[in-house]
Amino acid sequence: MFFKIILIFTVIPVLELIILIQLGKYIGSWLTILIVIGTGLLGITLVRIQGLSILSKIKENLYEGQIPAEEFLDGLCVLVGRAMLLTPGLITDTLGFVLVIPGTRNIAKRFMKYMLNKIIKSGIITFKKIG
């Protein structure tokens, strides 16, 4: 697991640099910088809108006496998406937008639920009964 994390934190930044350098060669460095800044600003705006919407839904569910499980998962996706959007690069921006935009976020949530179920069934994560 540790090796995978190290690999992610070294390979992705290198890929981001390669893509940005190649894009800079193709369209120019200033336009590349503007794209990175523009995706960051657009991402922050979307995160703010989605975050407020999710908070509203959580409050509504709690007011109705329901557990807002889906909304908490939405909030987690938006939080991770925000971190990715703040990281300069086109790969992380794309993944960030996938996690922030509701339609694509639902696909990501289904994948996350599938992976969590797989991990639980494999026995890597176990739950103890309280009480």
N, C-alpha and C positions, 0 to 999 in steps of 0.2 A: 504494500500500500504506500509506504514511504517513497519507494522508487517511482511509483506512478505520479505522486504529487510533485516530486522533483522534476520529473519529465514534463509535466504540464507547465510548471513555472519556468522552465527553460525553453521548451519547444515553441509554445504559443508566442512569447515575446519575439523570438527570432523570426517566426513566420509573419508576425505583424510588421516587423521591420522590413522584411523582404518585400511584402506587399506594398507598403508605403513607399519604399524606394522605387520600386517598379512603376507604381502609379505616378510618382513624382517625375520620373523620366518620361512617361507617356503624356501626362497632361500639365506638367509643371509643378514646381514645389509650392508656389503660393496657392494654387487651386487645391492641391492636396491638403494643405494646412487648413484652408477654408472648409473643405469637406469634413475634416476631423472636428473642427470647432462647431460646424453646423450640426453634425450628428449629435455632438455632445449637448448643444443647446436644445435641439428638438427632443432628445432623450430626457433631459431634465424636465422639460415642460410636460411630456407624456407621463413621466413618473409622478409628478405633482398631481396631475389630473386623476390618474389611476389610484394613487394613494388616498386621495380624499374620497373617491368613490368607494373604495374598499372599506375605509374607516366608517363611512356612512352605513354601508351594508352590515358591518359588524355591530354597530350600535343598534340598528334596526332589529337584527336577529336577537341580540341580548335583551332588548326591550320586549320582544315577543316570547322570551324564555327559551330560545333555541341556541344550541351550541354552533357558533359560526366556523365550523371546521373548514369548509371550502374557502371561506374568506381569509382564514389564517394562511391557507396554502397559497391563495392569490397574493397575500401580503408578502409571504416569503419569496415568491417568484419576482415580485416587483422590487423587493429589496436586493436580491441577487442581480436582477437586471440593472438596477441603478448602479451597482458597483461595476458592472461590466461596461455600462455606458460612460462612466467616468474614466475608464481606462482607455487611453488613446489607442486606436487601431480599428480596422474594419471588421476583423473576425469577432472581437469582443463586442463591438457595436451591434453587429448582426445578431449575436446571441442575446445581447441585452434587449434589443427591440423584440425578439421572439418572446422573451419573458415578460415584457411590459404590455404589449398589445394584446387585448383580451382574446381575440380569436386564436392567435398562435400560442398564447399562454395556455389555453385549454388543451392543446396538443401536448405541450410540455408537461402539464399537470398529469395527463393520462400516462405519459412515459414515466414520470416520477412515481406515480402510484404503482405501476407495473413493476418497476425496479424495487420499490420498497417491499411489495408483496413477495417478490423473488428472494430478497434478502431475509425476510422473516421466515419463509418456508425452508430456506437452506439452514436455518438455525444460527446464523451469524448474530442475529438480534433475537433475544428472548424477552418475554414479559413475565414478571412475577405477579402473582395475585396479591393484592393488598388486603390485609385484614384477616 
